[in-house]
Amino acid sequence: MKRYFSSLLSLLILMALCAGSFAQSLPVSFFKERRDALRSLMPENSVFVVFAYPERTYSGDTDYPYHANPDLYYFSGYTDPNAVFLIFKEPQTFKGLDKPVSELLFAQPSNPNQERWTGKKMNARQAMEGLGIEAALDAGKFKFFPIDFSKYKVIILDLLPEDVRIDISNPNDLFHLIAQFREKTGIPKNPTRISLMINNIVVSRNSPAQKILIDSLLHEHFNFLLFDRLTSELRQVKTEDELQVLRKAIDITCRGQVEAMKAIDPDMSEREIQGIQEFMYKKGGAENVGFPSIVASGNNSCVLHYMENSAEHVGSSMIVMDVGAEYHGYSGDVTRSVPGNGKFSPEQLAIYNLVLAAHDSALHQVKAGFPYDQLDDIGLYVIGTGLIKLGIIKNLWEVQTYYPHGISHPIGLDVHDKYLMGTRLMKNMVITLEPGIYIPEGSKCDKKWWGIGIRIEDDVLVLDNHGEVLSGSAPIRPKEIEKLMKMKSPLNQVK
């Protein structure tokens, strides 16, 4: 009995720690301002609809820690599951509400029995009081709520989740909300992510008149493309409130990189290095990682999204550490590549300096108004010509053999944050610069280059005339890295 009670208590503590989503640190005024900005872009007589993300099973009756839908959070501050939020272009009058409203949240009602196990969730009343949402009702009232979606000219919505589990004991869950929404609207089948991406690319490169034409071809009443475009247009440029949180996330990430560099030795495992990084996140106040940590040594460093982190000894090989702390929902994304023994070999240094040259050349062009996609051209040219000089490739067409990804993406609520494709850089965008070279074993070049993978990634704030590197506290110059790696970390004493 004592053992059972101890195990149960441990489970309850674990579930309590995992309950909820990222903490809210942005002021309530931020979310209201974002809703107002959205309404200014919405067409007349339209409604914007965003659902909470589904919960996901980890094992048996245990869930993964819940992560809120970034779009729902961005416009409401709400971070719990089983909810749908409606934002109207014009104030609406509904039977049962005592005044016209321009937004309406249906939220999971309180369930004291469930909350004993998983912690309290924000109910409708609390959402109105704590988040400043005009009107909120229990999710169970959505089915019979007198809203006629057919009267709206446009319903703006994201793809509806299609792999949502059903809780037959909970008529207020996300599965039932989506089913009720489908019944109320007669919504057709979701388009695919690929079709939306293609339409987004076409829209971003064409005139406003052509945009309207493409939208009308997508669907007369339900507009998935407009949801993506409006949320991307708003989220791609950060407010001062967002920048404050994002700077903190990046600073915490850099502290992890610095401590890891000081602690690394050839006998360490990849997973130990990951643990150092993530310990520093918790120490710095981060709630989570922004994405699964990548700590890749040797030939593993040539796998772009390697996440096993299972090598037992990093040795003297290059170690790519692509990591990011999530702080109040916003994620840093900083990559450093270091030699496991603290000293670059001639071959490692040659490849590293080439990646660094591509990074510096692209950074020199970062400023408001510069065509975003042209940063890729800079990276490809610098790395391509450099690889030719080293005898690793023969012509520029081969560069993507060893540099197969783009040089940049925005960061924010998603580590690959939303933006309008084909856009020019704008003030207060936050982007990465992350050129890389990856030469796996067996490549068609001299064996001395095999197993070298290097990526350098900084987070950069776009300003009027230059880019401000927000991740500069984690060094990228080879001599600075080697100097830092000669230092010792207190974590080296932990056995």
N, C-alpha and C positions, 0 to 999 in steps of 0.2 A: 504493500500500500504506500509506503514511504517513497519507493522508487517511482511508482505511478504518479504520485503527487508532484514529485520533483520534475518528471518529464513533462507533465501537463503545465506546470508553472513556467518551465522553459519555453514551451510552445506558445503560451499566452504572451510572454514577454517578446518573443520573436515576432509574433503577429502584430503586436502593438507597435513595434519599431518599424515594421513594414507597412503599416496602415497609412492610408492617405496618399497624397501626391506631393509635388514640390511645394515648399512653403511660400506663402504670399509675402512679398516685400514691396511690391509696387503700390503706390498710393491708390485709393479708390478713384481719385480724380483721373488717373491714367486710363482706367477702363472706360469711364464715361466719355472721355475725350476720344478714345479709339472708336467707340460706337458712333459718336457724332461724325467723326471723319468718314466712317463707312457709309453712313446715311447720305453724306454729301456726294458720294460716288454712285449710289444706287439709282437705278432708273425709277421713274414715277410708278406708283402703285405696284411696288414689289415687296417681297418678304425674304429675308435672309435666314436660313435654317442651318444650325450646326448642332450635331449630336456629340455626346461624350464618347470617348473611346471605350471599347469593350474591356472587360477584365479578362485576364489570361491565366490558365491553370499551369502551375509549375509542376506539381506532383500530387496525385490523389485529390485531397480536398484543400490543398495549399495553393495559393495564387502567387504569381509574380507580384512584386511591389507595383502598385498602380501608378501609371503615368498618364497625366491628363492630356486631353486633346489640346495642342498648343493654340489652335484657333479659338476654341471655346474659352480657354484661359485668357487669351489676348483681348477678347471683347467683354469678358464678364468677371474675371478673377476666380471663377468657379473651377475647382480641381477634383471634384468627386465623380464617381461613375453614375450611370443610370439617369441621364438628364438630356433635355433638348432645349435649346435657346432660340427664340424667334426675335428677330430685329426687323421692325417695320419702317419703311420709308416715311410714311405719314402716321400720325397717331390714329389708333383704332379703338372703336367702341365695341365692347363685348358684354353680353348679358351675364350678370354675375359679378362684374367688376364695377366699382363705384365711380370710375373716371376713365377717360381715354388714356391708352398707354401706347408707347412706341417700342416697348420691348416686353417680352414675357418668357420667363424661365419655368420649366416644369422640372422639379428636382425630387430626388429620392426622399421619401418621408422618413422621419426618425423611426428607428426600430430598436428599442432598448435591449431586447434579447440578443439581437445580432451584434449590437455595439459592445456588448460585454466581451465579445471575442475579437472584434476587428477595430474597435475604436469608433468615436463619434463621427458622423458625417454631417455636412452642412445641409439643413433642410430649407424649405421654401422661405419660411419666416426669417431665418438667419441670413439667407442670401439677400433679402430685401434690406435688412438692418445693417449687415456687415459689408455688403458689396454695393449698396446703393442702386440695386436693380429696381425698376419702377414697379414691376408686378411679378410675383412668383407663386406657383401653386404646386401641390403635391403631384408627382408624376401619375398617380392613379386617376387624376381628374382629366388627363389628356384625352382619353378615349371618348368622353362625352362632352368635351369642351366645344362650345358652338362657334367654331371657326370654319369658314367656308373658303378653302384654298382656291377654289375655282374662280373667285372674284379677283384674284391678283393677276396682273398681266404677266409677271415673271416671279417664279420661285427660284431663288438663288441658293444652291446647296452643293455640298461636297458629295463624293461618292459615298453611298450608304454602306456601312460594314455588312458583309455578307457571311461572315463566319462567327456570328455572335451566339454564345451558348444560351440556352434557355433554362431559367430557374422556375420550375412549375409551381414552386411555393411562393413565388414573388411576382405578382401581376404588375409590379411597378418597375421591372427591370428593363434593360436596354432592348432586349429582344421584343418585348411587348410594345415598347414605345415606337420602334421602327415599324413593326407590323401594323400598328394603328395609324402611323403616318402614311404608310403605303395605301391603306384602305381609304383614308381621308382624301388622298391626292390622286390615286390611280397612277402613281409614278411608274414609268417604264423601266426596263432593265438598265442597270448602270452601264455607262460607257466604260471603256478600259482606260487604265492609266496611260497607256501608249497613245491612244487616240487623243486624250486631253493634252499630252505633252506635244504632240504634233500640231494640234490646233493652237496651242500657246505659242509655239515657235512661229507659225504662220501669222498669227495675230500680231505678235510683237514686231514683225518686220513689214507690216502693211499699214495703210492709211486708216484713219478712223472710219471712213465709209466702208472700207473692206472689212473692218472688224465687225461692224453691224451686220454685214451680209453673212459672215462666217457664223456669228452667234445665231442668226435666224435659221441657218441651215442645221445647226446642232440640235435645237429643239425650240418650239414656239413658246412653251410654257415653263419647262424646267431647264435651268441654265447652270450646268456644272462648270463650264469654262469661265463664266463670269465670276463664280465663287473663287476659282483659282486666281483669276486676274486681280480681283479686288483685294484679296488677302495678301497676294504677293506685292501689289503696289504699296500697300500700307506697311507691311512687315519688313520690306527691304531697306527702309530708312529708319534708323533707330531714334527714339526720343531721348532727351537727356536722362529721364528716369531709367530707361533701358540701358543706356550707356554706363550708368553708375553700377548697375547690377552686373553687366557683362564684363566691365573692367575687373570687378571682384572675382568673377569666375575664372578669368584669364590669369589673374595674379595668383590665385590658389593653384592653378594648373602649373604655372611656372615654378612655384615653390616645390612642387612635387618633382619637377624635372631637375632642379638644382640639387635637392637632397639625394635623388637617385644617382646623379653624376658623382657626388661625393662618396656614395656608399658602394658603388659597383666595383667588384673585383672579378677576375676570370673564373673563380670557382662558384660564383653565384648562378642561380637558376633564373630563367626568365620570369618565373612566377614570383620569386623573391623581389625582383625589381618592380613588378606590378604591385606587389604588396606595399612597397615603400611609397610608390606614387599615391596609391589610394589611401594609405594611412595619412599622408600629408593633406589629402582632400578633406578628410573628416576632421583633422586637427584644425584646418583653416575655416571650417564651417560649411563646407559643401554637403548637400544632402545625398548626392549620388554621383555616379559617373555620367557624362553626357552621351557616352557610347562605350561599347566593350573595349577595354584597354588593349592596345597592340604593343607587345614587347617582343621583338623578333630579332634573333641573333643568327649569324652565319647565313646559310642558305634560306632560312626562314625569312630573313629580311627582304628577300626578293618576292615574297608573297604579299600583295598589296594590303589585303585585309586579313592577315594572319591573326587569329585570336586564341589559339590553343595555349600559347605561352607555356609550353611544356618542356622545353630543352633544359636539361639538368645543369649544364655548364656553358656559360657564354664564351669562355676562352678569350682569345685576343681578337675575335671577329668583330665586325661592326654590329651595333645594336640599334635598331630603329625603335624609338619609343614614341608612338603616336597616341596621345592620350588627351583627355579633357575632363575637367571637373564641372559638374552641374551645380550651379548656385541659384536658388530661387527660380528654377526653370530654365535658366540661360546657360549655355554650354561654351566653355573654352575649347580650343582645338589646336594643340601645340605639338609639333614633332621635333625631336632632337635625335641625331644619330651620332653615336660615340663609340670609340674602340673599347672593347671589354677590358683591356689591360691599361687603359689610360694614355696610350701613345699610338698615333696614327702611323701605319706602315706607309711606305712611298706610294703603293698602289691605292690604298684607302684615301690618302691625302689628295692624290690626283683626281679621283672621282669626286671627293667631297668638295674640293675647290671649284670644280666644274658646276656642281649643283648650286654652290654658293654664288657663283657668278650669274647663273640664271635667276636666282632669287633677287640679287641686288639689282640686276638690269630691269626686272619687272617692277620692283619697288620704286625705282627711279621714275617710273611712268604713272604711278598711282596718284590720281588727283581727280577732283570733280570734273566731269565732262569727257574723260578719256573713255574710248570704246572698250567695254569690259572684255569682250571676247578677244581683243587684240593682245591682251596679256598672255594668252596661250601661244600666240605666234612668237612672242619674244622668248618664252621658255623653250619652245621647240627649236628655234634658230640657234640660241646660245648652246644648248646641250648638243644639238646635232653637229654643229661645226666643231665643238670640243671633242666629241667622240670620234670624229673623223681624224683630228690631229693626233689622238691617242692610238689610232689604228684599230679601234674597236668596230667601227662601221666604215663603209666605203662611200656612202652618199647620204644626203639628208632624208631620202625616202625611208631609210632604215631606222631612223631615230626612235620611232614608236615601238621598235622591238625591245628597247631598254627604258623607254619613258612613255608608258602607255596611258597615262591619265592627264586630266587637265591641271592647270596650275592654280586654280582658285575656285572657291565657292563662298557664298555668304554664310555667316554664323549668327545664331540668336537663340530663339526658342527651340529650333531644330538645329542640330550641328551642321546639317546641310540646309540652311534656312531658305525660305521662299524668296524669289525675286522674279522680275520680268525678264525673260530671256531676250537677248539682243539689245539690252539697255546700255546706256552709258553709266559710268560710275557717278554716284551722287554723294553729296556731302552727308556724312553720318551713316553711310553704309559701313558695315564691318565685314571684311572679307579675309580669307586666308591667302597666303602665297606659299605654295608647297610644291616646288619642282622636285624631281627625284630621278634617280638612276638605279636600275635593278638588273644585275647580271647573274642569272642563276647558273648553277653548275651544269655543264654540258653545252653552254652557249658557243656560238661559232666565232670565238675570238680566243686570244691567248689565255691559257689556263690561269695566269697570274691574276686575272680580273674576276675569276669565278667566285661566286658566293658573296660578292660585295653588293649590298643594298643600302642606299642612302636617300633619305628624304629630309628636307629642312622645311619646316612649316611655322610661319608666324601669323598672328592675328593682327590685322591692320585696319585702322580707322581712316576712312577717306575724308580728307579735308579739302578746302578750296584749291590749294596749290601744292599739296603733298600728301603723303600717307604717314600717319603716326603709328609706329609699331607698338602695340599694346603688350606684346609678349617679350619685350627686350630684356627683362630681368633674367631670362634663361639664355646664357650665351650661345652664339652660333659660330664665332670665329675659332679656328682650330687651336691657336695658342691659348685662348681663354678657356676652352674646354679642357685642354690638357692641364692647365694650371688648377682648375677647379677639381679635376679628378685626382689630384695629388692630396687634396684635403680629405679628412676623415669625417664621417658622420657618426653621431651617437648611436645610430642604428647598427653600426658595425659591431657594437658590443653585445647586441642581442643574439643569443645562441638558441 
